Amino acid sequence: MEIKVTGRHLEITEAIREYAENKAGKLPRYFDRTKVAEIIAERIHDQFEVEMIAHVDRADPFVAHAKGHDLYACIDELVSKMERQLTDHKDKLRNRKHPE
C-alpha cells in the first residue's frame, strides 16, 4: 500500500511521517483492497486538522477527519475512524445476499 503524508502550513518531520505511515500501514489488515492512503495535516492557529483519504479497489474513496491540539492524537483518531469505515464496508460486501 502506498502512503502519502503532506502538510499545509506545517512542516512534516521525519518522526511525524514515520508515525503516520506506521499507523496507516495497518489499514490493509481491515480491508485488503486498500491501495493508497493520503494523510493531509494542516495547522490552523493553535489546532491541527488532519484528513485521510483511502483509495480502495471498486469503491469510492473513504474520507476521515480529525481536529485537536495534539497532532499524534489526531492521527490516532483518524486511523481509528478509517478502520471503522473499512470494516463496515467489508462487512457490507461480505453479508450481501445474492438472489438465486
C-alpha positions as CSV (number, residue, x, y, z in Angstrom):
1,M,0.0,0.0,0.0
2,E,1.2,3.5,-0.9
3,I,1.1,6.1,1.9
4,K,1.4,9.8,1.2
5,V,1.9,12.3,4.1
6,T,1.7,16.0,3.3
7,G,1.4,19.2,5.3
8,R,-0.3,22.5,4.8
9,H,1.2,25.4,6.8
10,L,3.1,22.7,8.7
11,E,6.4,21.0,8.2
12,I,6.2,17.2,8.2
13,T,9.1,16.0,10.2
14,E,10.6,12.5,9.8
15,A,9.1,11.5,13.2
16,I,5.6,12.6,12.1
17,R,5.9,10.9,8.7
18,E,7.1,7.6,10.3
19,Y,4.3,7.7,12.9
20,A,1.6,8.3,10.3
21,E,3.0,5.6,8.0
22,N,3.1,3.1,10.8
23,K,-0.5,3.7,11.8
24,A,-1.8,3.9,8.3
25,G,0.2,0.8,7.3
26,K,-2.2,-1.3,9.4
27,L,-5.3,-0.4,7.2
28,P,-4.9,-3.3,4.8
29,R,-5.5,-5.6,7.8
30,Y,-9.1,-4.3,7.9
31,F,-9.7,-4.3,4.1
32,D,-7.2,-5.8,1.8
33,R,-8.2,-3.8,-1.3
34,T,-6.8,-0.6,0.2
35,K,-4.3,0.8,-2.4
36,V,-3.4,4.4,-1.4
37,A,-3.8,6.3,1.8
38,E,-3.3,10.1,1.7
39,I,-2.8,11.9,5.0
40,I,-3.0,15.7,4.9
41,A,-2.1,17.6,8.1
42,E,-2.9,21.3,8.4
43,R,-2.2,23.8,11.2
44,I,-4.9,26.3,11.8
45,H,-4.0,28.8,14.5
46,D,-3.3,26.6,17.6
47,Q,-5.1,23.5,16.3
48,F,-4.3,20.7,13.9
49,E,-6.7,19.4,11.3
50,V,-5.9,16.0,9.8
51,E,-7.7,14.4,6.9
52,M,-7.2,10.9,5.5
53,I,-8.4,9.7,2.1
54,A,-8.2,6.0,1.5
55,H,-8.4,4.8,-2.1
56,V,-9.7,1.2,-2.5
57,D,-10.5,-1.0,-5.5
58,R,-14.0,-1.0,-6.8
59,A,-15.4,1.7,-4.4
60,D,-15.4,5.4,-3.8
61,P,-12.6,6.8,-1.7
62,F,-13.2,6.8,2.1
63,V,-12.5,10.1,4.0
64,A,-12.0,10.7,7.7
65,H,-11.3,14.0,9.5
66,A,-9.9,14.8,13.0
67,K,-9.2,18.0,14.9
68,G,-7.2,18.7,18.0
69,H,-4.3,20.3,19.8
70,D,-2.1,17.2,19.6
71,L,-1.1,16.0,16.1
72,Y,-0.3,12.5,17.2
73,A,-3.7,12.1,18.9
74,C,-5.4,13.4,15.8
75,I,-3.6,10.8,13.7
76,D,-4.7,8.0,16.1
77,E,-8.3,9.2,16.0
78,L,-8.1,9.5,12.2
79,V,-6.8,5.9,11.8
80,S,-9.5,4.6,14.2
81,K,-12.2,6.3,12.1
82,M,-10.8,4.9,8.9
83,E,-10.6,1.4,10.4
84,R,-14.3,1.5,11.3
85,Q,-15.2,2.7,7.8
86,L,-13.2,0.0,6.1
87,T,-14.5,-2.7,8.5
88,D,-18.1,-1.7,7.9
89,H,-17.6,-1.7,4.1
90,K,-16.0,-5.2,4.3
91,D,-18.9,-6.5,6.4
92,K,-21.4,-4.9,3.9
93,L,-19.7,-6.7,1.0
94,R,-19.4,-10.0,2.8
95,N,-23.0,-10.1,4.1
96,R,-24.6,-9.1,0.8
97,K,-27.3,-11.6,-0.2
98,H,-27.4,-12.6,-3.8
99,P,-30.8,-13.5,-5.3
100,E,-31.0,-17.0,-6.7
